[in-house]
Amino acid sequence: MAAAIDVGLRDLTLQSVADRLDVSVSGLYRYVDHRDHLVELAGDEIASRFVMPTDDAVDAASYLIGIGHGVRNLALEYDGLGDFFGRTGTRSPNWLRTIERFIHTLVGFGHSAPDAVALGTSVANFATASVERQRRAELDAVEGKPLAEQYEEAIPTQFDPADLPLLRQGQYFLAAMQADDYFAWILESFVEGLLANVANAPWRSPDYGSAAGAADDPRT
């Protein structure tokens, strides 16, 4: 798995791992069935490296913020992890065990299991999506040129920048903000909004799911 992880989930192929190990692709079929199987194994190993929030979280908000930072740090270290979680995470034993631990802790803070699942996975998805956006911005960035200048150049040519003073002012200050600081602010706001509105979640309605799938309800 070390060779697969070194290649990276986004660029992972059987050929890339074979080249890294100096073996034939056919030799890899002794261990994996196909590329997707290889991605699942590598992603599951990476998921096992997630650092859980510390036990000193005083409430659900601080715990969820810890989840967000932990997932973001892992996604920054391992390119393509967000896509893996979105496509294959539900087949990752280590990631599923991690989510179960999220739920257990959030239930301990007074949330129901459905609330805890929604809260934990929403924050994790938010964190990985923010990393994907950051990576796209980095790919589009011009090395050595200030971001504020790049933002201004990105304004469509049919606009005179002088006609968009508030947009230009906002972009200037956002461009000066560090990605970590921006994420921390956005994450806190996101978590605050989730917790403020969880009482209005659709699954809390007494009629929710009463028709289709009621027989599969684990509470019954």
N, C-alpha and C positions, 0 to 999 in steps of 0.2 A: 504493500500500500504506500510505502514511502515514495516510490517512484511516481505513482499516480498523483499523489498529493503535491509533489514537487512540480509536476507538469501543470497542475491547476485544473479545477473542475471545468472551467469555461472552455479550455482548449484540449480537454482530455480525449484521447482516442487510443485504441489498442496499438496503433502504429507508434504514437508518441511514447508510450510506455515501453514498447519493444525496443525503440531506438535508445531510450534512456538506460535500459538494462542490457543492451547489446545482445538481444535474443530475437528469435523470429516471432512474428505475430501468431503463427500456428502454435507455438509453444505456450502462449498465454491462455489458449483455450483449455488447457489442463486445469486452469484455476478460475476462469470466468467464462460465462456463456456468450456474452456479447458486450458491446460498449456500454449500454445502459446498466448492465450488471456491474461493470467496473465502476461507473459513476456512483451507483448505489453504495458499493463497498467503501469507496473513497470518501463519499459524503458522510456516511455513517461514522467512519473513523474521525472525521473532522468534528462531527456533532458531539462526539465523546469528549472533545477538548473544551467544550463550553464551560466557562467559569460561572457557577451559580452566584447570584447576589449573596452578600454576607448575611449572616443570621441576625444582624443588629438592626434590620429594617424595622421601623417602629409602626408602620401602617402599610396598607395596600399601595398607596401612592409611591412611597419610597421604594417598595419592593418592585413595582412595575417599572419605575425609572431605572433600577438596577438591571432588570431584564433587558430593557432597551439598550443600555450602554454595553452590556455583555454581548448581546447579539450583534450589535454594530461593530464592536472590536473584533469579533470572530469573522464577520463578513469582510472587514477591511483586510484582515490577514489572509483570508482564503478567497480569492476572486472566483465568482460564480456561485457562491454559497446561497445567495438569495434565490437564484433560479432553481437550485437544487431543492431548497425547502419548498418552493412553490410547486414544483413538478413531482418531486419524489419523496419529500419529507415524511409523508404519511406512511412510507414503507421503511423508514429508518428507525430501527429499534432504539438506538441511543437517543435520537431526537424525541421519540415518543415517550421514553422514560423521563427525559428532561421536562417535557410538557406536563407529564403527570406530577412531577415535583413542583412545577409552577402552581398547578391546580391545588395540590395539597396545602401549600403555604397560603394561597389566597383564600381557600376555604377556612383556614385558621384565622384569617382576618375578618371572617363573618360573611363571606360571599358564598352563594350557592355554587355547585359544580358548573352549571351552564354559564353563570356569570364569569366564573374563574377561567373557563375555557376561552370564552370570547375576549376577556380582558388580556390574558396572557398571549394568545395567538395574535391579537390585533397589534399589540405592542411589538411583538417579534417581527411581524410582517412590515410594520411601519419602519422599523430599524433597518431591515434589509433593503426596503425600497429606497430609503434615504441614501444608502451606500451606492446603489445602482445609479441614482441621479448624480451623486458626487463623481462617480467614475466616468459617466458620460460627459460631465462638465470638464473633467480633467483631460479627456480625450480631445475635446473641442478647444481647449485652451491653447493659446500661443505662448510658448516658453519665453520668459523675459519681458512680456508685455503686461502691464497692470490690468487686473480684471475689469476695473471701472472703464478703462479705455476700450477693452474688448466688448463690454456690454453696449457701450455707446455706438461702436461700429456695427453691432448687430441690429440696430434699429433700421427697419426697412428704408431703402433709399427714397421712397416717395414722401417720407416725413422729414421735415426740418427739425433737428434735435431741439431747437429753440421753442418749438411748439409743444414739447413734452417735458416741461421743467420738473414736474413732480416725479415722473418716471425716472428721469436722469438723476435727480437727487436721491431717490430711494435706492437705485442701483449702485450709486457711488458708495453709500454707507453699507449696503449689504456686501458689496465686493470687498470692503475693508474688514469684514468680520471673519474670524477664523471658523473653519467648518465645524470644529468641535464645539465651539461656543454657540453657533447657530443651531446645531443639532440638540444641544442640551436645552436651549430655550424652547424649541419646537416640541421636543419630547415632553417636557414638563407641561406645556399647554395641552398637548394631545392627551396625556394621562389625566389631567384635570378634567377635560371635557368628557372622557370616557366614564370616569367615576361619577361625574355629575349627572350623567344621562343613563346610567345602567339601570336605574329604577324604571325607566320607560322602555326597556328592551322588549321586543315583540314576544320572546319566549316566556315572559312573565304574565302574559295574558292567559287567563284560565281556559280560553278556547283554542290557544295555539297548539297545533298538532293533534287536536282531539279527533280529527277525522282520519286522515291518512297517516299511517305509521304508528298509531297509538298502541298497537299490540307489541311493537318493538321497544316501547318506552322502558328503559332499565329500572325505572322507579316502580313498575308494576310487577 
